[in-house]
């Protein structure tokens, strides 16, 4: 289901009739309050992107509740990064997409034994590199990475939940159950990048697709016609993600989105 994007751009902090608590002066940044759906915004590097039209090399966003289209915690900031960012990894721009080097994946503290040479941009022609994408709610991994992750999940859950198979649906790994009842204590899965990590919990990785069915929101890239690994919106939930095009860096920090306002932005 496609969800429409709603934007409120607030650049009128000098307006005496404006009572917003979260305005940012236009000279230093633009706060965009958004209900994030199918596509956050067009961040392509060409002249049609919002960031380039505003002549900005820095932008950041935080995504929280995707199920509530009116959640005001989802936020986009253009023109200035917030403080407090923990992790940074090189940004690679190729073919109008933003890539990072995925180095490895761990499950409950155990590395899954994926050769990082298969994952890195050095192996671009064979699917190396991971796209940071706001246009897909789902994420995708190369064959070897997906197969290792799926097997780790299957081994962990075992017979405690019943598998659910779909013949026509896009999801590849599903169980009968409820995310917040049956996945309590699910191990943390960590995506390791070059200098940064993303610690992912059950809400990043699984989706309640039906009232009694939970599915992994990460799919096999090759089987779904995707050329490279791709980090979709579900995977990015509860992260503050900041881009600096001049420095060619991406920063990750896990947080509740309303915590952004605790920083001096």
C-alpha positions as CSV (number, residue, x, y, z in Angstrom):
1,X,0.0,0.0,0.0
2,X,1.4,3.4,-1.0
3,X,1.3,6.1,1.6
4,X,1.4,9.7,0.7
5,X,4.1,12.1,2.0
6,X,2.9,15.1,4.0
7,X,5.3,18.0,4.5
8,X,5.2,21.1,6.7
9,X,8.2,23.3,5.9
10,X,8.8,25.9,8.7
11,X,11.2,28.7,7.8
12,X,9.4,31.6,9.4
13,X,10.9,31.7,12.9
14,X,10.8,35.5,12.9
15,X,7.0,35.4,12.4
16,X,5.4,36.6,15.7
17,X,2.3,34.6,14.9
18,X,4.2,31.3,14.6
19,X,4.0,29.3,17.9
20,X,5.9,26.3,16.7
21,X,8.4,24.8,19.2
22,X,10.7,23.4,16.6
23,X,11.4,26.1,14.0
24,X,14.9,26.4,12.6
25,X,16.0,29.6,11.0
26,X,16.2,29.3,7.2
27,X,19.8,30.5,7.2
28,X,21.0,27.5,9.2
29,X,18.4,24.8,8.5
30,X,14.9,23.9,7.6
31,X,12.8,21.7,9.7
32,X,10.3,19.5,7.8
33,X,7.7,17.6,9.9
34,X,6.6,14.7,7.9
35,X,4.5,11.5,7.9
36,X,6.9,9.3,6.0
37,X,5.4,6.8,3.7
38,X,6.5,5.3,0.4
39,X,9.3,7.8,-0.3
40,X,10.8,10.2,2.1
41,X,12.1,12.6,-0.5
42,X,14.1,12.6,-3.7
43,X,17.7,12.6,-2.6
44,X,19.2,11.9,-6.0
45,X,22.3,14.0,-6.7
46,X,20.8,15.7,-9.8
47,X,19.2,19.1,-9.9
48,X,15.7,17.9,-9.2
49,X,16.4,16.8,-5.6
50,X,15.0,19.0,-2.8
51,X,18.4,19.3,-1.1
52,X,20.1,20.5,-4.3
53,X,17.3,22.9,-5.1
54,X,17.8,24.4,-1.6
55,X,21.6,24.6,-2.3
56,X,22.4,22.4,0.7
57,X,25.1,19.8,1.1
58,X,23.8,18.6,4.5
59,X,20.5,16.9,5.4
60,X,19.3,14.5,8.0
61,X,16.2,12.7,9.1
62,X,14.7,10.5,11.8
63,X,12.0,7.9,11.2
64,X,9.9,6.5,14.0
65,X,6.4,5.3,13.6
66,X,5.5,4.2,10.1
67,X,2.2,2.7,11.0
68,X,0.8,6.1,12.1
69,X,0.6,8.5,9.2
70,X,0.1,11.5,11.6
71,X,3.0,10.8,13.8
72,X,4.8,14.1,14.2
73,X,8.0,12.6,15.5
74,X,9.2,11.8,12.0
75,X,11.5,14.7,11.0
76,X,13.6,15.9,8.2
77,X,16.3,18.6,8.6
78,X,17.8,20.3,5.6
79,X,20.9,22.5,5.8
80,X,22.3,21.6,9.2
81,X,23.2,18.4,11.1
82,X,22.2,17.8,14.7
83,X,24.8,17.2,17.3
84,X,25.4,14.0,19.1
85,X,26.0,11.7,16.2
86,X,27.9,8.6,17.2
87,X,28.9,6.7,14.1
88,X,30.2,7.8,10.7
89,X,30.9,5.8,7.5
90,X,32.1,7.0,4.0
91,X,29.4,7.9,1.6
92,X,29.8,6.7,-2.0
93,X,27.6,8.2,-4.7
94,X,27.2,6.2,-7.9
95,X,24.5,6.1,-10.5
96,X,22.4,8.6,-8.6
97,X,22.3,6.5,-5.5
98,X,23.9,6.8,-2.0
99,X,25.9,3.7,-1.1
100,X,27.8,2.6,1.9
101,X,30.2,-0.3,2.4
102,X,28.5,-3.2,4.3
103,X,31.3,-5.1,6.0
104,X,29.4,-7.9,7.9
105,X,26.4,-9.0,9.8
106,X,26.2,-10.4,13.3
107,X,23.3,-12.2,15.0
108,X,23.2,-12.1,18.8
109,X,26.8,-11.2,19.0
110,X,27.9,-13.9,16.5
111,X,29.3,-13.0,13.1
112,X,27.5,-14.8,10.3
113,X,30.7,-15.6,8.4
114,X,30.1,-13.5,5.3
115,X,33.2,-12.5,3.3
116,X,33.2,-8.7,3.3
117,X,34.8,-8.8,-0.2
118,X,31.4,-9.9,-1.5
119,X,29.6,-7.1,0.3
120,X,31.9,-4.1,-0.4
121,X,31.7,-1.6,-3.2
122,X,34.9,-3.1,-4.6
123,X,32.6,-5.9,-5.8
124,X,30.1,-3.4,-7.3
125,X,29.7,-5.2,-10.6
126,X,28.6,-8.3,-8.7
127,X,26.2,-6.5,-6.4
128,X,28.6,-5.0,-3.8
129,X,27.7,-2.0,-1.8
130,X,24.4,-1.1,0.0
131,X,22.1,1.6,-1.0
132,X,20.5,3.8,1.6
133,X,17.0,4.2,0.2
134,X,13.9,6.0,1.4
135,X,11.8,4.8,-1.5
136,X,11.4,1.2,-0.3
137,X,9.9,0.1,3.0
138,X,11.6,-3.3,2.5
139,X,15.3,-4.0,2.6
140,X,17.3,-6.4,0.4
141,X,20.6,-8.4,0.9
142,X,22.8,-10.2,-1.6
143,X,22.3,-13.9,-1.8
144,X,25.0,-15.0,0.6
145,X,24.1,-12.4,3.2
146,X,20.4,-13.0,3.0
147,X,20.8,-16.8,3.2
148,X,23.1,-16.5,6.3
149,X,20.7,-14.1,8.0
150,X,17.6,-16.2,7.2
151,X,19.2,-19.4,8.4
152,X,20.3,-17.8,11.7
153,X,16.7,-16.6,12.3
154,X,15.2,-20.0,11.4
155,X,17.7,-21.8,13.7
156,X,16.9,-19.4,16.6
157,X,13.1,-19.6,16.3
158,X,13.1,-23.4,15.6
159,X,9.7,-25.0,16.3
160,X,8.6,-22.3,18.7
161,X,6.5,-20.6,16.0
162,X,4.8,-22.0,12.9
163,X,6.2,-21.0,9.5
164,X,3.7,-19.4,7.1
165,X,4.3,-19.8,3.4
166,X,2.9,-17.5,0.7
167,X,2.9,-18.5,-2.9
168,X,2.3,-15.1,-4.4
169,X,3.4,-12.6,-1.6
170,X,6.8,-10.9,-1.7
171,X,7.7,-11.9,1.8
172,X,10.1,-14.9,2.1
173,X,10.2,-15.7,5.8
174,X,7.0,-15.5,7.8
175,X,5.6,-16.9,11.0
176,X,2.2,-17.2,12.6
177,X,2.3,-14.9,15.6
178,X,2.4,-11.3,16.9
179,X,5.5,-9.2,16.8
180,X,5.3,-7.8,20.3
181,X,4.0,-11.0,22.0
182,X,6.0,-13.8,20.3
183,X,9.3,-12.0,19.5
184,X,10.1,-10.8,23.0
185,X,13.9,-11.1,23.6
186,X,14.7,-11.6,19.9
187,X,18.5,-11.1,19.5
188,X,20.0,-7.9,18.3
189,X,21.2,-8.0,14.7
190,X,24.1,-5.7,13.8
191,X,25.0,-4.4,10.4
192,X,28.7,-3.5,10.4
193,X,29.8,-0.7,8.0
194,X,33.2,0.9,7.5
195,X,33.4,2.8,10.7
196,X,29.8,2.6,11.7
197,X,27.2,0.1,13.0
198,X,23.4,-0.3,13.0
199,X,22.0,-2.3,15.9
200,X,18.7,-3.6,14.7
201,X,15.9,-5.0,16.8
202,X,12.7,-6.9,16.0
203,X,10.8,-3.7,14.9
204,X,13.6,-2.9,12.3
205,X,13.6,-6.5,10.9
206,X,10.0,-7.8,11.1
207,X,6.6,-6.5,10.1
208,X,3.2,-7.4,11.2
209,X,1.8,-8.0,7.7
210,X,-1.5,-9.5,8.9
211,X,-3.1,-9.6,12.4
212,X,-1.6,-13.1,13.0
213,X,1.4,-13.1,10.6
214,X,4.8,-11.6,11.1
215,X,7.3,-11.5,8.2
216,X,11.0,-10.6,7.9
217,X,11.1,-7.2,6.1
218,X,14.5,-8.1,4.5
219,X,14.4,-10.0,1.2
220,X,16.8,-11.8,-1.1
221,X,18.0,-9.1,-3.6
222,X,18.6,-11.4,-6.5
223,X,15.3,-13.3,-6.2
224,X,13.5,-9.9,-6.3
225,X,15.4,-8.4,-9.2
226,X,17.4,-5.9,-7.1
227,X,21.0,-5.4,-8.1
228,X,22.6,-4.4,-4.8
229,X,21.9,-4.7,-1.1
230,X,19.4,-2.0,0.0
231,X,18.6,-0.5,3.4
232,X,14.9,0.4,3.3
233,X,12.8,2.5,5.6
234,X,11.8,-0.2,8.0
235,X,15.4,-0.9,8.7
236,X,16.1,2.8,9.3
237,X,13.4,3.3,11.9
238,X,14.5,4.8,15.2
239,X,17.8,6.0,13.7
240,X,18.9,9.6,13.2
241,X,20.7,9.5,9.8
242,X,22.8,12.5,8.7
243,X,24.4,13.1,5.3
244,X,27.2,15.4,4.5
245,X,27.8,15.6,0.8
246,X,30.9,17.8,1.0
247,X,32.6,15.5,3.5
248,X,31.1,12.4,1.8
249,X,30.1,10.9,5.1
250,X,26.9,9.3,6.5
251,X,26.3,9.2,10.3
252,X,24.0,6.9,12.2
253,X,22.7,7.2,15.7
254,X,19.9,5.1,17.2
255,X,17.4,7.3,19.1
256,X,13.8,8.2,19.7
257,X,13.1,10.9,17.1
258,X,11.8,13.5,19.6
259,X,15.3,13.4,21.2
260,X,16.7,15.4,18.3
261,X,15.4,18.5,20.0
262,X,17.6,17.9,23.0
263,X,20.5,18.9,20.8
264,X,21.5,22.5,19.8
265,X,20.3,22.4,16.1
